Amino acid sequence: MLQLDHVQSDSDGFRLSADLTLPDTGRIAVIGPSGAGKSTLLDLIAGFRAPSAGRIRLNGQDITSLPPARRPVSILFQDNNLFPHLSVGSNLMLALRPRGGRTRPEDHSRIENALHAVGLDQMGNRRPATLSGGQQSRAALARVLIQARPVLLLDEPFSALGPALRAEMLGVVQDVSGKIGGLTIMVTHDPHGARKFADQTVLVADGVAHTPQDTESLFTDPPPALRAYLG
């Protein structure tokens, strides 16, 4: 269970408030107008931004002061976070062994299994620049799969892809999140994607990250702030 207990984030005159609880498993969409604080919410959970008030707890553990590297959280941004000078396999190995050291045969097996899970068999020796946009997204998902952290954050990772490929990648994310078995939180501007992907949705509007609601119910009868956003 992920708890944001009376959390506030203040920056350059903008304040985001979040007082909500998310389940320890499942898929959550985060939607709202541009500049409303969706990415700020993910930054708070990941540890890239410190709250000005409140506490963040994961399964009862206070993680408010933990740096990002020590949080049981992985995050996928729009640029996929792949190191261009490394092969796909080396990118995954770095995620598996961030401090380096001697690799083991089972490490390579885990990498092969992760690549297979996202449909990138035999592509471990390729560099990111030689892959298509969809393949790069799959490689980034393989990396978070191999980390197997209980919270996966996605900040509009597929916004640069076309509609058909974006829908395909949502299906891959569903598969990956099912294999990890934890909580997946995805920021999106696409209501159709949210309805396809998420069990629950958090609306971020007017400086507030609202309590998660059943996705279908939320979009069937949207509150005024969401109705204004959807148009």
C-alpha positions in Angstrom: 0.0 0.0 0.0 1.4 3.4 -1.0 0.3 6.3 1.2 0.8 10.0 0.5 -0.2 11.4 3.9 -1.1 15.1 3.7 1.8 15.6 1.2 2.5 19.1 -0.2 5.0 20.1 -2.8 5.8 23.8 -3.3 7.9 25.1 -6.2 8.0 28.5 -8.0 4.6 29.5 -6.6 2.9 26.2 -7.5 1.6 23.9 -4.8 0.5 20.3 -5.3 -1.4 18.6 -2.5 -1.9 14.9 -2.2 -3.6 12.9 0.6 -4.4 9.5 -0.9 -3.8 5.8 -0.6 -3.0 3.5 -3.5 -3.2 -0.3 -3.4 -0.1 -2.5 -3.4 -1.1 -4.1 -6.7 -2.9 -3.0 -9.7 -2.8 -0.4 -12.5 -3.4 3.3 -11.8 -3.7 6.1 -14.4 -2.9 9.7 -13.6 -4.7 12.2 -15.8 -5.3 16.0 -15.8 -4.4 19.2 -17.6 -0.9 20.1 -18.6 1.0 21.8 -15.7 -1.5 20.4 -13.1 1.2 18.4 -11.3 1.1 14.9 -12.7 4.8 14.6 -13.2 5.4 16.2 -9.8 3.3 13.5 -8.2 5.5 10.8 -9.8 8.7 12.7 -8.8 7.5 12.7 -5.1 6.9 9.0 -5.2 10.2 8.3 -6.9 12.2 10.6 -4.6 13.3 13.1 -7.2 11.4 15.8 -5.4 11.2 16.2 -1.6 7.8 17.2 -0.2 7.5 20.5 1.7 5.0 18.8 4.1 3.6 15.3 4.8 5.0 11.8 4.6 5.2 9.1 2.0 4.9 5.4 3.1 5.1 2.2 1.2 3.7 -0.9 3.0 4.1 1.0 6.3 7.7 2.0 5.7 8.4 5.8 5.7 10.3 6.4 2.5 10.0 10.2 2.6 13.7 10.8 3.1 15.1 7.9 1.1 17.0 8.8 -2.1 15.7 7.5 -5.4 18.3 4.7 -5.6 17.2 3.2 -2.3 13.4 3.3 -3.0 11.7 0.1 -4.3 10.5 2.2 -7.2 11.4 2.1 -10.9 10.4 4.9 -13.4 10.2 5.0 -17.1 10.3 8.5 -18.8 9.4 9.6 -22.3 13.0 9.2 -23.5 13.2 5.6 -22.1 16.4 6.2 -20.1 18.5 4.0 -22.2 22.3 4.7 -22.4 23.0 5.2 -26.2 26.6 4.0 -26.0 25.6 0.6 -24.4 23.9 -2.3 -26.1 20.5 -3.2 -25.0 21.9 -6.2 -23.0 24.4 -3.9 -21.3 21.7 -1.5 -20.4 19.8 -4.3 -18.7 22.9 -5.6 -17.0 23.5 -2.2 -15.6 20.0 -2.2 -14.1 20.6 -5.6 -12.7 24.1 -4.8 -11.3 24.3 -1.0 -10.9 27.5 -1.2 -8.9 29.2 -3.4 -11.5 31.1 -6.5 -10.4 31.4 -10.0 -11.9 28.4 -11.2 -13.8 27.0 -14.7 -13.4 25.4 -17.1 -15.9 22.0 -16.6 -14.3 22.3 -12.8 -14.9 22.5 -13.4 -18.7 19.5 -15.8 -18.4 17.4 -13.2 -16.7 18.3 -10.7 -19.4 17.3 -13.1 -22.1 14.1 -13.9 -20.4 13.3 -10.2 -19.9 13.9 -9.5 -23.6 11.8 -12.5 -24.6 9.0 -11.2 -22.4 8.8 -7.9 -24.3 9.3 -9.5 -27.8 13.0 -8.5 -28.3 14.6 -12.0 -28.7 18.1 -11.8 -30.1 18.3 -8.1 -29.8 20.5 -7.8 -26.7 23.6 -6.8 -28.8 21.8 -4.0 -30.6 22.4 -0.4 -29.5 19.3 1.8 -28.8 19.8 4.0 -31.9 19.4 1.0 -34.2 16.0 0.2 -32.8 12.6 1.6 -33.7 10.8 3.8 -31.2 8.5 0.9 -30.3 11.5 -1.4 -29.8 13.3 1.2 -27.6 10.1 1.3 -25.5 10.2 -2.5 -25.2 13.8 -2.4 -24.2 13.1 0.1 -21.5 10.2 -2.1 -20.2 12.6 -5.1 -20.2 14.9 -3.1 -17.9 12.1 -2.3 -15.4 11.0 -5.9 -15.6 14.4 -7.2 -14.6 14.6 -4.8 -11.7 11.3 -6.3 -10.4 10.6 -3.4 -8.0 7.1 -3.3 -6.5 6.2 0.1 -7.8 6.6 1.0 -11.4 6.0 4.6 -12.5 5.5 5.6 -16.2 5.6 9.3 -17.2 3.9 9.3 -20.6 6.4 6.9 -22.0 4.7 6.3 -25.3 3.5 9.9 -26.2 5.9 10.0 -29.2 4.4 6.8 -30.7 1.5 6.6 -33.2 -1.9 5.5 -32.0 -1.7 1.9 -33.1 1.8 1.4 -31.6 0.9 3.2 -28.4 -2.1 0.9 -27.9 0.2 -2.1 -28.5 2.7 -0.8 -25.9 -0.1 -0.5 -23.4 -0.7 -4.2 -23.8 3.0 -4.9 -23.2 2.9 -2.8 -20.1 0.0 -4.8 -18.8 1.9 -8.0 -19.4 5.0 -6.5 -17.6 3.1 -5.2 -14.7 1.4 -8.5 -14.3 4.8 -10.3 -14.2 6.1 -7.9 -11.6 3.0 -8.2 -9.6 3.1 -4.8 -7.9 1.7 -1.3 -8.4 1.9 0.4 -11.8 1.2 4.1 -12.0 1.1 5.8 -15.5 0.7 9.4 -16.3 -1.3 9.9 -19.5 -3.2 12.5 -21.5 -5.2 9.9 -23.3 -8.5 9.0 -21.8 -8.9 6.0 -24.1 -5.6 4.7 -23.0 -6.5 5.2 -19.3 -9.8 3.3 -19.8 -8.0 0.5 -21.5 -5.1 0.3 -19.0 -6.1 1.3 -15.5 -8.3 -0.2 -12.8 -8.4 3.2 -11.1 -7.6 6.7 -12.1 -6.2 9.7 -10.1 -7.3 13.1 -11.4 -4.8 15.8 -10.9 -6.3 19.3 -11.2 -6.4 22.7 -9.5 -3.3 21.8 -7.4 -4.8 18.6 -6.0 -4.1 14.9 -6.7 -7.5 13.5 -5.9 -8.4 10.2 -4.4 -8.3 7.4 -7.0 -11.6 6.3 -8.4 -12.8 3.4 -10.5 -11.7 4.4 -14.0 -14.8 3.5 -15.9 -17.1 5.3 -13.4 -14.9 8.4 -13.4 -15.0 8.8 -17.2 -18.7 7.9 -17.4 -19.6 10.6 -15.0 -16.6 13.0 -14.8 -16.4 15.7 -12.2 -16.3 19.3 -13.5 -12.5 19.6 -13.6 -12.2 16.4 -15.7 -15.1 17.4 -17.9 -13.4 20.7 -18.6 -10.2 18.9 -19.5 -11.9 16.4 -21.8 -13.8 19.1 -23.6 
